[in-house]
Amino acid sequence: MRRNKILSVLTAVGMAAAAALGVAIQQPGAHAAAAYNYAEALQKSIWFYEAQQSGPKPAWNRVNWRGNSAMNDGSDVGLNLTGGWFDAGDHVKFGFPMAFSTTMLAWGAVEYRDAYVRSGQLTNLVNNLKFVNDYFIKAHPSANVLYGQVGAGNPDHAWWGPAEVMPMARPAYKIDATCGGSDLAGETAAAMAASSIVIRPTDPTYADTLVTHAKQLYSFADTVRKKYSDCITDAASYYNSWSGYNDELVWGAIWLYRATSDSTYLAKAEAGYANLSNENQTTTKSYRWTIAWDDKSYGCYVLLAKLTGKQQYIDDANRWLDYWTVGVNGAKVPTSPGGEAVLDSWGSLRYAANTSFVAFVYSDYLTDATRKARYHDFGVRQINYALGDNPRNSSYMIGFGANPPKNPHHRTAHGSWSDNINEPAQSRHTLYGALVGGPTSANDAYADSRNDYTMNEVATDYNAGFTSALARMYSEFGGTPLANFPVAETPDGPEMYIESSINTVGTTFTEVKAIVYNKSAWPARALTNGSFRYYFTLDGATTPSQITLSSAYNQCSAPTGPTLVSGSTYYVTISCAGQNIAPAGQSAWRREVQFRISSSGTWDPSNDWSVPAGATQAANSHMTLYDGSTLVWGTAPTSGPADTTAPSAPGKPAFTNVTATGATATWTASTDNVGVVGYNVYNGSTLVGASTTNSLAITGLTPSTAYSFTVVALDAAGNASTASAAGTVTTSAQTGDVTPPTKPGTPTASATTATSTTLTWAASTDAVGVTGYDVLRLGGSAGPVVVATATGTTATVTGLSAATAYQFAVRAKDAAGNVSTTSDPVSVTTTGGSTGKSCSATYKITNQWGDGFNGEVTVTNTGTTALAGWTVSFTFPGNQKISNGWSGVWTQSGAAVSVTNADWNGTLAPAGTIAPGFGASYSGTNTAPATLTCTAR
C-alpha cells in the first residue's frame, strides 16, 4: 500500500516529455456508454467497505465471513480505538487515507443523493459513513488530540492471515499540540463535515456532533501547521504527506463551509488558495497529478469554481482536466490503446476513477458545452473501462461483470491459515465490489496474481471516488440492484477438524497420532477452549478400571477417562483448553497429540468407533472436536453394542448391627462385563431398599421376628442378576421405647427449580421425642429411596432432572430407632418445560471509558437437553444506549433490551455457555440491570 509519489511524478513528467518531443500518444476514440448494471456495481462497491471493517462487527454488516477483529485497539493508550476501516489488503488503520476515502464517499452522496435513494443504497452508504465516523469520534478524545494510526506497518505487513486472529501488537499513534499534523486533522475535519451533510436529513443530532468535531479539528489544523508524517513517523513509509498540509487547510475549510454555511470558512479557503502547489518554476497551479489521498488541490479547484464562479478557479480546474483529456501545452496523461488514462503504475484505476468522479461533478456545473461533454465523456470512458470495456473484455471490479479478478492482494479475503500468501492457491472469499489497482503501464496488460500488489491490491481510497462515480453513472444510465445480494458464502470444507493415524498397535494397546486443525474463515476464529474425544469398545469382560492412558507427545493436555457412552462404548478426552489454535501461522493452526490406550484385559481395536484407517494421516470424522461444549467436527456413536449380559449373582447376605427394628446386610459384590451400578434388597418379593454399594441398613422391622432377605445386582443397561442365596436374621426383643412417632403431615413443595425442590411438612409427635426425618423418593425400580434427612420439618432435595415428575414422602424417627408410618405423598414436577430446556443469564461490564463501555451477557444452558435458540431480556436502570453488538441480534426500545441468538450460535449443549457482547454509551451512572430473563427454545 505504499504510494511513492516522487517516482510517479518523474514517470508522468517523462511521459509528458515524450509527447512534447513528438512521440505519438494515442487518444481513445469516442465510446458510447457500455451496457453495464451500474446499480449492481454501486451496490457491490459499497459492500466492499463492510469487508474492511475493524472492531466489533455491527449487526447490519452483510459480510458473513467477517467477525470481530482488533478488539484491543487503543488499549495501549487507555482508550477504545476499535472500529474504522483496515486500509487495504493489510490491517493497519491509516487515518489519513481513511479520512480521504470518507470525504470522497460523502461527496458522492452530497452531489448525487437521489442516485443512492433510487438505487436503494442510501441506507447502506449512511451505515458505512456512520461506522467510520464513530471511529473518528473515538480517535478525537479532546480538541487538540487525534489518533491517526493504529497498527505498525512492518509487523503488520510481515504477517499474512485474517484480521480476526491477528497475533501482533497494534500500537496507537497520535498528533497533538506538541507534534501536530495539519494535513491529517484538516482531512479528518473535511470527512466529518462532508459526512454530516449526508447524514443530517435522517439524524440531525449525529450530524451536529460531527460538525462539532470537525470545527475543533480544523482549528487545531489551522493552528499547529505541521505535517502529520513528521510526527507519526511510522506512516512516512506508507502515506507520507508529500504535498504538505496547505491543500487540506483549503479542502477542510471548503467542506466546513458547505456543512455550516459559515462564510468565515469560505474566506479561509480562498485565503489559503494561494498556498497550493504550483508547477515547477511557474506560478501556474499544479495540474499534472490528480486528487488522491495526498493532494486535494484538484478537488479544491472544482469546488471553489462551483461555489464562487471565479475565473481563477475555473481556469485551474479546466487546465487540470484538459491535461487528463486533450492535453496542455503538448503534454497529456498517458493513455493506453484500450483507453485507460494511466497516471501512475501503482493503482492506476484508482487515479482514473477519482478524476472521473470530479470530472462528472465539474461537467454537471459547466455551461461550456465543449468542456461539459469532454469531461463527462472522459468520466464515462474511464468507469466503463474499469467495468469491462477494455481490450481484455474483463472487469477490474471483483465479483462484477466478465472475468473479474479473483485473487486480490488481501489477507482476510485470501483466508490463509498458515501465514502464507500462496496457501491456498485460490482466495477463499469473494471480495465483492473491490477495485483492483489495474494495469501498471499504458498498455492494458494485467495479471490476476495475489503476489503482485501494484496490480492487485485493493484499498478504501481505491473505491472511494469510484463509488461516487458509479452513483453518477447510475443517475444517467440506470440499472437494477441485485435482489438477492449478498448471498451468504458457505465454507469450502470443514473449518476445524481432526486427522489421525495409527502409530502402533499391540495385543494390549493402541497408540494414535491425532492432529487438531483450525482453518476457520467464516469467520476466522481462534479455538481456545477446544477438546476432542476418541471412542473405543471394552471387549469381553474388560472393565474401565483395567484401562490405562498415556501420552508420549502432547501439545495439549494429558488424556482423561474413560467415560461411558453406553453399553460397552467409552471415550477418552484430550483437552486443548488454554491453547490458542488459530488460522494464524504454521505453528498456530494445529496441535498434535500422540496418546496410547492400554488394557490389562481383553483388547481388540478392530471394532472401535474412532480407530484410524491406517498409518497415514487422514481426516477422522469418528473423532469429535468441541469448542467448549459445542460440537464443531465429527460424529459420536449413537450407542454402543447392546449390553445383554446380566451381572453375576451377589453373595448371600450376612447381618450385623441387629436391633429390635433393623439390621445391616452385607454381601459379596457381583461382577459384570460393563459394570455393576447397584443392588436391590428384597424380603420375599417385597423391595425393602436399594444400594450402590454391597451393603444396606435395613430399618422398620418388627422386634423378635425372623426375616429372609435376598439381593439382586443391576447394570447400566438394566440387566438384573439372579437373586443371591437367602440370608436370614431375627431381630432382637424390644426393650425400652417401642412406640414409633406419629405419621408426619403431607409435605408441601416450594422453590422448585429444574434440579431441586424444598419440602415442608407438619411435625410428628413421639412419647420420648422425634430425632429426625427421612425424605423418601417414591416410585422407580429401586423402590423408596432416602434422598434427604432433616432434624426439622423442612428439607431441600437436590440432584433432580429438569421437567421431571417426582413423588416424595416423609417418615419420622425417634432415639430408640422407631420409625413412623410414611406420610402421604406429594407430587412435584421440576421446571424446564416439557422439553427439559432452560437457561440463565448474567451481565458484566468488560470495559469502560469516558461516556462509553463494552458489556456482555453470558447465557448458560441450565437444562438437560441442547437448546435450539435463546433470548435474554433486561431493562437498563439508567441512560444506557447500545450502539453495536456481536454474537447475537441486539435490539433496544427505550430502556428495554433483548438479545437473541445469531444463526450460528443458537445451539447450546447442556451446561454450555455463549457470551454475546455489545458496545454502548451512557450518561450519569452506569448501573447494571437488576434482573435478566433468559428464554430457552
N, C-alpha and C positions, 0 to 999 in steps of 0.2 A: 503494500500500500504506500510505499514511498513515492513521492511525486517530485522528481528532480527538475525543477522549473528552469534552472540555469541552462542545463543541457538542452532542454526543449526549446528555449528561446534561440539558442545558437542554431539548432536544427531548422527552425522556422525561418531565421534570417538567411541561412544558407540556401534554402529552397527559394526564398524570395529573390535572392541574388541571381539564382539560375534563371528565373523568369525575366529579370532585368537584362540579362545577357542574351536574351533571345531564345532560350531553351523553351520549347513548346510545353505549355501546361494545359492539359485537356480540360475543357469545360463540359459539365454534364449537359446533355440535351434536355429538351423540355419533356417533363413526365406528367402524365395525368395521375391523379390520386389513385393508388392501388386499392383494391377491394379488400381491406382488412377489417376485422371486427374490432374497432377502436374501443368499444365499451369493454370487451373482454380484456384487451390489453391494459386498459386503465384499471380494471378490477384486479388483475394479477399484479400490476406494478405496485399498487397499494399493499397488497397481501405480503409482498416481499419485506416490508418494514416490520411486520409481525414476526417474521422469521429472524429478524435482527434484534429482537427484544432481549434485554438483560434484566435480571432480578426476578421478583415474583411474577409468574405468568398470570396475566389478568384473565378473568372468566371469558371475555369476549375474544381472546386470541384464537385464531382459526387454524393454527399450525399444530396438528396433533402429534408431531414428532418433536416438539419443543416442550421443555419443562422449566421449572425454577432453575436459575443459574446465578452465579456470582452473588450469593445471598449475604456475603460478609463485606461487600464493598463499603468502604468508609470506616470500617471498624478500627483501622489503624489510627484514625484521627478522631475517633469518638463520635462519628456521625453515621447516619443511614444514607449512603450514597448508592443504594440499589436503584435499578431502573435504567432508563436511557437505552441507547442503541449501541450494539457492537459495531465497530466501524465498517469492517469489510469481511474478508474471509478469515480474519483473526478475531480476537476477543478483547482488544483494548478499547476503552471508551475514550476516544479523542474528542474533546469538547469543541474544538474549532471547526472541523468539518461536520460534526453533528449539528451544530447550530446553523451552519450554512445550509445544510440539507433541509432543516426545518423551515428556514426562511423561504427557500425556493419552493417547497411543497405548499406552504401557506400562500405564497404569492400566486401560485396557480389557481387556488380557490378564491382568492380576492378578485382576480380578473375573470375567472370562468366558473363562478359558483353554480350557475344554472346547469352547467355540464355535469357536475357532480350530483346535483339533485336529480336531473332527468335520467342519469345512468344508474341511480340507486347507490352511489358510492360515497355520499356525503357523510353518513354516519361512520363508515369505516375510516374515512380520512380524519374526521374530528377525533375519533377514538385514538388514532395514532398520534395526532398532534397533541392531545392532552397527555398521552403517555410520556412523550419525550419532554414536554414542558413540566410535567410533575418532577422529572429528574432535574431540570434546570432550577426549579424552585428549591429542591433539596441541596443542589450544588451551590446555591447562593444564600448561605445561612445568615449573612449580615451584609450591610451596604457595600463594603469595600473588600469583600472576600468572595472569590469564585473558584470552585474546584473545576479545573479544566481538563483533567485526565485521570482515569483510574485504570491501573494496569501498566506494567513496564513493557516497552516494546520488545527488547531482546528476549527476556524469559518467555513472554507470550508467544513470540514467533518461533522459538526453539521447540515448541511442543505442538503436536498435530492430533487433535481429538475434539470431541464435542463439548460445547460450552457447559453442559450440566455437570461435568465431572472434572473441571479444570483443577490441576493439582498445585499450581504456583501461587505465591503471594501476589496480591494485587494492591500495590501502594497507591495512595491518592495524592495528587499534586494540585497546588493552588496558586493563584495570583492574589496579591493583597496590596495594601498601601505601601508596603516596604519593597515589593517587587511586583510591579503590575503588568498588565497586558491589555492595552487599549484595543488591539485587534480582536482578541478573544471576548472581552467584555462588550465591545461595540457590536460584534456579530451576534452574541447571545441576546443583547438588547433588541437587535433587529428581529431575531427569531421570535421572541416573546411578543413583541409589538405586532408583527405580521400575523402571528397565530391568534392574537386577541381579536383581530378584525374578523377572522373566520369564525371564531367561537362565540363572539358577542351575541349574535341573534338567538342562540339557544341557551347560553349560560353567561349572562352579563356579569354575574358576581365573579366567576372564574376569570373572565376577560379583564375585569378591573384588577385582579390580583396580578395577572401577567403584566399589565401596564405599570403597576407599582414597581415590580422588579425591574422592568425594562428601563424605567426612569432612573432608578438607583444605579443600575449597571452603566447606563450611558454617562451619568455624572461621574462615576468612577473612571470610565474610559477617557472621558474628556479631560480629567484632572491628572491622571497618572502618566500618560504619554510615554509608553514603553511597549516594545514588542513582547508578546507573551512567551515566545520560544526562547527568549533570553532568560526567562525565569523558570519555566517548565522545560528544562533543557532536554529531558528525555524525548520531548516531541520534536526537537530540532532535526532529528534524522528521518522523520516521517512527514511531519506537517510544519516545516519551518515557514515562518511568516516572511516570505521573500519580498512581498510588496510593501511591508511595513503596515502601519495602522491608520494612515490617513484615509484610505478608502473605506475602512469600517466606521470611522467617525462620520463621514458623509452618509454612508449607507444606513447606519443606525439612526441618524437624525431624520433621514427621509422617512423611515418606517415609523418612527415615533410621531412624526407629523401626520402621517396617514392614519395612525391609530388614535390620535388625540385631537387633531385639527388645531393644535397649538402652533401658531406661526413662528414662535421662537425657534422651534426645531428646524423649520424650513430655512430660516435665516442662517442657522448654524451650518446646515448642509451647503447652502450657497457660498457661505464664507469659507468653508473648508475645501471647496471645489478646486481652487487654485493650487492646492497642495497635492492633488492627484498627480500620478506619474506622467511624464512626457516621453515621447520617443527620444532616443539618444541625440543629444546636442541640438534639440529643437525645442520650440515652445508648443508643439503640437501634442495634444493628449494621446496617450498610448492607444494603439488600435491593432497591434499585431499579436494579440493574445485574446483571451475571452474571459467571460465571467465564470468563476470556479471557486473552490473553497478558499483560495488565497487572495484573489484580486476581484473586488466588487465594483471597480471603477466603471466597467461597461454597463452594469445594471444601473449605476448612478446616472450615466448619460441619458439613458432611456427614461428613467423615472422623472428626472428633473425636466426633461423635454416635455413630458406629458403634464407635469404639474404646473409648469410655468410658461411653456410655449416659447422660451427664449431661444434665440437663434444659435447662441454658442453651444448649448446642449444638443440642439438638433444637428448642428454640423458635426459634433463629435460622435453622435450616435450614427449618423449617416456614414461617416468615414469608416468607423469600425465595421459596420455591417457590409459596406461596399468591399472592404478587404476580404470578407468571407464569401462574397458573391461574384462581383465583376472585377475586383482588384482596385488597388490605389497606387498610382504612380508606377504602374507596371508590376507591382507585387500583389500576390494573392495567396490565400491559404491553399496549399497543395490539394488537389482533388484527384481521386482515383478514377480509373477508366469507368468504374461502375457508378461513380457519382458521390462517393463519401468525401466530405471535407475533412482532411486529416491534419490537425494542428500539431499533434504530438504522438509519439509511439506508445505512450502509456495511457490507456483509457481513451482512445481516440473517439469512440462513440459517445462517451460522456461529454466531451467538449462540444461535439457537433449537436448533441441534444440540448445542452444548456443554451447554446447560441440560438438554436431553433426556437426554443420557447420564448426567449426575449425578442427574437425577430418577429414572432407572432404578435406579442404584446405591442411592439412598436408599429408593426404593419397595421394593426387594428386602429391605431391612433392617427396614422398619417392620412393626409388628403392628397399628397403627391401620388398620382395614380401609378407612375412608373415604379417608384421605390416601394409603394404599397404591394404591388404584385411581385416585385423582385424578392422582397424579404419573406413574403408569405410563401411563395413557391419554393424558396430555399428551405424553409422550415418543413414543408410537406415532403420535399425530396429526401431530406436527411432522416426524418422519422420513418418514412416508408422504407428507406434503405435498411434501417435497423430492424424493421419488422419482416424483411424478406425480399424487398425489391432490389436485388443486387445480383452480380454475376453468379454467385453460388446458389441463388434462389433459396436462401436459408435465413431463418430468423436468428437474431442475436439476443432475443429475449427468451430466457429459459421457460419451457413449458408452454410456449406460444408458437403457433404457425408451423411452417415446414422445417424439418431438420434442425430443431433448435439445439443449442449446446446442452450437454448432459453431464459434463464433468468440470464444473467451475472450481476455482481455487477457493474453496470454502470448507472449513474444518467440520462444522456441525452438519452441513448437508452431505458431506462425504460419508461421515459415520464410521470412521476408522476406530477400531478398538485397541490397536497395537502401537499407537503413536507413529504411524507410517502412512505417508501421503499416497503410497501405492497399494495399500491393502485396506479394503478390497479394491479390485481393479475399477469397478464402476461405482459411482456415487449411489448411496442407498436411498437418498431422498431427492425429490424434485423441488428445486428452489424457484418455485413459480414467480414469474414477473421480474426476476433479476436481469439487468442489462449487463452483459459481459463487456470487457474492455474493447474487444474487436481488433481489427487489423492494426498492425504496428507501423505500417507504411501505406502510402497511397497506391497500393497495388491489389486491393481486395482479397489478399491472401489471409487465411485463418486456419488454425488447427485447434480442435477441441481437446486440449491437454491440460489436466489439472496442474501439472508442473510448470506451465507457462503462465505466470501470474500477470504479465503485461497484457496478454490477450484475454485471460480467463478469470482474473479476479473480478469480484463484484463489490460494490460499496454503496453506502447510503447516499453519498453525493453523486454516484453514477446515475441513480434512479430519480433524483430529485427534480432536475429540470426536465428530464424525460417524462416523468409522470405528469407534470404540468403541461408539457407539450401535447401529451396524449389527450388531456382534457380538452385542449383547443381543437385537436383533430376530431374528437367525438362531437364537439359542438357543431362542426361543419359537415362532417361526413357520416356521423351516426354510428350505429352498431347496437348490439344487444348483449347485455351481460349474461354470463352462463348461469342458468337457474340452479344448477347442482354444484356450483363451485363454492368451496373446495370439497372434493371427495376425499374423505379421510384415508390416509395411507394404511396399509396393513404390513406388519413385519415381514421381512424377507426370509424368515425362518425362525427357529427358536432363539430368543434373545438371551436366555440363561439356560444352561443345560449341563449335563454330566457325560463325560466319556469315561469308559472303564476298560480294563483288560485284566487277564489273569497273570499275576506274577509267577505264582507256583501253586501246585495242588498236591497235597499229601493225603494219606489214608485217614488222617485225623484233623486236617485243616484245609482252609482255602485262603490264599493271600491275594488281595485285589489292589490294583492301582487305579485310583479314581481321581479325575481332574474336574473341578468346577470351572466353567467358563461364563463370562459375562460379556456378551456382545450387544447389550441393550442399546437401542436407538429410537424407541417410540414411547417416551423419550429415553435418552441415555440416563442411566441412574446407577448409583453405587449399591452393591449388596453388602450391607454392614451387619445384618443380623441373620446371616444365612446358616442353614444346616441341611444335611442330606441323610437319607436312610437307605440301608441295604437290607433286603428281605431274604430270609432263608427258612428252611424247614428243619425242625427237630425230628430226626429219624428214629424209628424203633422206640425204645424205652428211654431215650436220652431226655434229660430234664434240663431246664435253664441253668441250674447250678453247675452243670458239667461243661458249660461254655466259658471259654477264656478269650478275652480280646486284647490285642496288642497292636502296636504301630511302629514300624521301623523308620518311616519318613513321614513327617506330618507338618504341613503348613497351616493347619487349623488346630483342632483340639483332639485329645485322645478319644477313641470311640467309647461309647457308653451303651449299656443294655445287657442282655437282650430284653426287648419289650414285646409283649404278646400282641399280635394282631387278632387272631382267633385260631381255634383248633391248635395245630402244631406249627403255625406260621408266626415267626418273630422277626423283629428288625433291630439292627444296630444303628445308632445315631452318631453322627460326627458333626459337631458344632463348629461353624466358622464365625460365630458371633464375635464382633470386635475387629474382624478383618475388613479392610476396605477393598472389596473386589469390584473393580470398576473398569469400564472400557477406556482406559487412560494410559495404556502402555504395555510393553512386553511382560513386565513383572507384575503389573497391576490387574490385568484382566483375567487371571487364572490362579487357582490354588490347587496343589497336588497333595494327596494323602495316600499312603500305602499302608493298608491295615490287614490284619490276619484274624480270622475266626477259627479257634481251635476247640476240639471236643474231646473229652475223656470218655465219651460213649460212642455210639454209632455215628458215622459221618458219611453222607452221600450228597455232594453238591449238585448232582445232575438234576434234581427236582427243585432247586432253589429258584425263587422268583427272579432274583436280581443277578444271578450268575452271569458273568460276561461271556461273550461268544468264543473268545479265544485270547491269544497273547497280543493281538493287535488292538490298539486303542480305537474304540468306536463309540458312538453315541449310545447310551443305555437308558431307554425310556422306562425300564423296570426299576430304576433307582429314582427316588423322589427328592426334589430340591425345594426348599422352603425359604421364603423371605419372611422372617418372623413365623407366624402361623399360616401364612398364605402359600399355597402350593403354586410354584412357578414352573415346574418341569416334572415330567414323569407320571406314571400311573401306579398306584399302590394296588396290591392284590385285594380283591373284594372280600375274600375269605380264604382260609387255608383248607387243606383236605379235611373232610368231615371226620370229627373225632367220635368214634362209636365204641371205643374201648372203655369199660367201666373200671373204676378203681378196684383194687383188691379188697377183700373183706377186712374190716378192722379187727383188732384183737378183742377177746372177751373182756368186758369192763370189770374193773375192781373198784372197791369203795373205801373211802376214808372220810374222816370228819363226820361220822354218822351221829345224828342228833335225833330228837323226837320228831322233827319236821323236815329233815333234809339230810343229804349226803353228797359227797363229791365223787363223781365217777371218772376213772382214768382208764385208757385203753392204748394198745399198741397201734401206731399210725398206719394207715393204708398207703399203698404206692399206686402211681398212675402213670400212663405213658406221656401225659402232658403235665399234670399236676393236680393234687387234691386241693379243693377250695374250702371244704367244710364238712361238718358231720351233723346228722340228726340223731337225737336220742329218743327212743320210744319205750313206753310202758305198755306192753302188748301192742295194740295198733294205734295207741294214742301218743301223739308227739308231745313230749314234755319240754323240749328245749333244743337249741342249736348252738354249735360252737365252731369256730375256725381253728381251734387247737384240739389236741387229743385229751381234753378233759372238760367237765361241765359240772358246775354246782347246781344240784337239783334241790328245789325248795317246794314248800306247800304239801309235804307228805303228812300222813296221819301217824301218830305215835303207836308204837308196839304193833307195826304192820309189816308184813313181808311183801317185797316188791321184786319184780323181774324186769330187767332193762336190756335192750339191745341197741346197737349202734350201726348206722348206715353212712358210708362215705359218699361224697359228691365231687364231681369235677366241673370245670368251667363250661363244658358242653352239656351239662345237665345229666350226665350218666351217673347212675346210682349203683353202688356195690350191693352184693348180697349182704344180709344182716349178719352181724357178728354173733358168736355164741352168746346165749343169755347169761347175764351176771345177776346174782340175787343179793339182796340186802334186807335186813329187818331193822326198822327204826327203833330207837330206844323208847322206854316208857316215859310218859310225860311227867315232869315234876315242875313245881312252881306255877308260873303263869301259863295257863293253857287257853286263854281266851284271846282270839285274834281281834285286831282293831275292826271297827265298823267299816262298811263299804264307803269309799270316798265318793264325793259328788262327781257328776258327769263333767269332764273337763270342757272348757271353752277355749277357742283358739283366737289369737290376736297377732298382729305384727307379722303376718305371713308373707314370706318372700319366695323367690324361686328356689331357695335352698334351705330355708328354716321356717319354724313357727314357734310361737310361745304359747304354752298351755297353762291354764289356771283352773283350780278345782276347789270344791268345798272340803274342809278338813275332815279326816276320820277322828273318831274318839277311841280310847282304849282304857282298860281297867288300870293299867300301870302308866302307859304313856306311849304315844307314837314316836318312833325314832326316825322314820323316813318313808319315802315313797319311791316306787319303781314306775317309770313311764314305759308302757309297752306299745310296740308297733304290732298291730294285728294283721292277720292275713299272710299270704305267701307260703311257700313250701316249707319254710323253717318254723312256721307257727309263731306264737307270740315271742317277740324279741325285745329285751330291755334296751332302750335307746337313750335313756337318761335317768338319773337319780336326783332326788332333792330332799332336803330336810324340811323345807317349807312347802307351800301349796302352789308353787309356780316353777316351771322349768322350760328351758328353750331346747328344742330338738333341732340339730343341725345335720348337714350332710345329705339333705334331701335333693331330689331331682326336680327340675322345673316342670311345671304343667302336669303334675302327677297327683293322683288321688290317694290319700292315706286314711287309715283309721288308727286312732290312739285311745288307750285306756290307762287307768292308774290303779295301783294297789298299794296298800299301806302295810308297814312292818312295825313290830314293837321289839323291845330289847330281848325278849325271850325267843325271838325268831318266828313268832306267829305272823301269818300273812293273811290279810283281809281278802274278802271276795273282790274280784276285779270290778272296777266301776263300769258303768255303761259307756260305750264307745262314743267318740266324737269323730266326724269325718272332716278332713281338711284337704284342700287342693292347693298346691303351690302355684305361685304366679308364673307367668311366661306364656300364657295363652295355649291354645290347643296345639300350636306349632313348637312350643318349647323355646320360643325366641324372645330374648330380652336384651337390653343394652343399658349402659350407663355412660355418663359423660362428665368430664372435669374441665375446668377453664384455667388457663395460665397465660400471663403476660411474659413473653420471651425477650422482649427488647423494648426500651422506651427512651425517647429523646424529645426535648422541646415540647411541641404540641402533637407529637405522633407516637405511635407504638405498634409493635407486632404482637399478635397473640395466637394461641392455638387452643383447640378443643380436642381432647383425647377421648375417643369413642372406644368402649370396651364391650365385647360380646359377653354378656353375663349369662347367656342361655346355654342350652345343651346341644343346639344344632347350629349350623352355619347360617349367617344372615345373608339375605339376598339384597338388602339395602338398609339404610338407616337415615334418620333425620334428627338433628338436635336443634332445639329452640330455646331461646333465653331472651331476657329483656335487659338492656343496658340501664344501669341506675343513673347515669349521668349523660353528658352531652358527647357521646362517642359516636363516630361515623366511620363505617367501614368503606375503604376506597378500593381495595382489591383483595382477592382471596385465592387460595390454591388448595388442591387435593379435596375439592368439594365444590358444590354450587351454592354460593352465598347470596342471600337476599336480606335486605333490611327495609323495614317500613316504620318510620319513626324510631322508637327505641327498640322495637321488636326485631329480633334477628333469627334467622334459621339457616342451617347449612345441611344440604342433602348430598349423599354420596355422588361422586363423579361416575362416569360409565365404567371406569377401570377399577374402582375400589369399593364397590358395593358389597362384594362377597367378603365376609369376615368370619373366620373359624371361631369356634368356642374358645374363649379367653384371649382371642386375638384383639389387637388394637390398631387404630389408624388415627393420625393427628392432623386433621385439616387446619390450615393456618390462614391468617389474614393480616393485612396492614390497615391501620385506621388512624384517624385524628381525634383529638379531644380538646375540650376546654374545661377549666376548673379542675376537679379531681378525677382521677382515672380509677374508679372503684370497680371491682369485679362484680359480675352478676351474682345475685344471691342463690339462685337455683337454675339448673339446666334440666330440660326434659329430653330424654332420648327415646325415640320410637323405632322399634325394630320391625323389619319386613322380611 
